Amino acid sequence: MPARETNATSTISWGKAVCSTALHLGGAMGNPPQPPLDPSTKVSTDPVFVRIIGELNVNQDQLQKRQKLLREIEAQLSDRYGAQNRVLSYMFRFDHSQAIMHSSDIPSLEAILNSTSGTEQLALILHSPGGDPTIVEKMVDMCRSHLSGNHKKFRIIVPNVAKSAATVMALGSDEIVMGYCSELGPIDPQVQTVESGQRRWVSAFAFVDARDDLVKKIRTAVKKKEPTLAFVTQLAGLNIPYTQEMENWIEFAKKTAATLLDKYMLQAKFPQAERRKKKADEIVRKLLSKQLFPVHGQFIDAATAQKLDLEIELIDRGEKLWELIWEYYIRSEVQMNVPLQPPLTKTKLFESSSASLVVQGTAT
């Protein structure tokens, strides 16, 4: 469930110690001893105590530093593009099974968007392994619905990784901002399977290609008048309805990615509708190509993305803007790894310069 980070200062309650026996020592002149300081007063006035309390409030301190970085990134972007820019983030903890794009993220995203609403240009810092592709179009439309003015732009900033469905979401921006270590990925849908008790992700193409390969072998064997029993037996062992469902998911990925490209990213470069649609289909075919990208986790850097005709702005690692983006990313990673009370753990972070939401899951 989402847990809201607030600006409240941490407080600690200290109880009063009571001694049943006291040793009274007279002064040199026989004066009565001074009453001892109350333990809580004695501790609370100690400078070491004050320093430790500040350390205990590290979450609040780090939140303020991250939000200060977001404000600095906003100022950099506003100067760079000559229009008001606001920034929000959508960050994931990669080593957790629940850290995937999911429909349950919609309320959190809307809550953070409300804190940036009305800006001319919006930048989303996205670090994600992907997830449910059915929510991508909705999320893109949500981000764009909060824009106003004459210079509306929606950018996605990839500090490190935006794979699979996150890559598809990036296709719905006007421009993808990348650095020297940023990466996108192929967009073939992935299916979770269990083999020998181990969960693993497999491309939907694996099921469709297996079916098509067997059909091809049967046709070739029939043409050559060779035995087909082995191929037919293997084909009969496939779950054909499931394989058809995988084919439907592949078609959905094609349609979603092409629609976003045609509707947004390619609008300026290809004003002619027919040519724009053709280019969108071409880009999607490449992002789904097993010849170009045989492995789903394959690294697509900024230069490769530019060759695919995606709108990419490559920021040099020495630029102040990239330094700010990278520091924010690192601080977000640290935030995601701050331990919670077991079995809870942090899985996602939604943040703007004025609001922050941490999504919690159970430890895996």
Sequence and secondary structure as in RCSB ss.txt:
>XXXX:A:sequence
MPARETNATSTISWGKAVCSTALHLGGAMGNPPQPPLDPSTKVSTDPVFVRIIGELNVNQDQLQKRQKLLREIEA
QLSDRYGAQNRVLSYMFRFDHSQAIMHSSDIPSLEAILNSTSGTEQLALILHSPGGDPTIVEKMVDMCRSHLSGN
HKKFRIIVPNVAKSAATVMALGSDEIVMGYCSELGPIDPQVQTVESGQRRWVSAFAFVDARDDLVKKIRTAVKKK
EPTLAFVTQLAGLNIPYTQEMENWIEFAKKTAATLLDKYMLQAKFPQAERRKKKADEIVRKLLSKQLFPVHGQFI
DAATAQKLDLEIELIDRGEKLWELIWEYYIRSEVQMNVPLQPPLTKTKLFESSSASLVVQGTAT
>XXXX:A:secstr
 EEE               S       TT         HHHHHHT HHHHHHHHHHTHHHHHHHHHHHHHHHHHH
HHHHHHTS EEEEEEEE TT TT SB GGGHHHHHHHHHTTTT SEEEEEEEB  B GGGHHHHHHHHHHT  SS
S EEEEEESSBB THHHHHHTTSSEEEE TT BB     EEEEEETTEEEEEEHHHHHHHHHHHHHHHHHHHHTT
   HHHHHHHHTS HHHHHHHHHHHHHHHHHHHHHIIIIITTTT  SHHHHHHHHHHHHHHHT TTT  STT  B
 HHHHHHTT  EEE  TTSHHHHHHHHHHHHHHHHHTS  STTEEEEEEEEESS EEEEEEE  
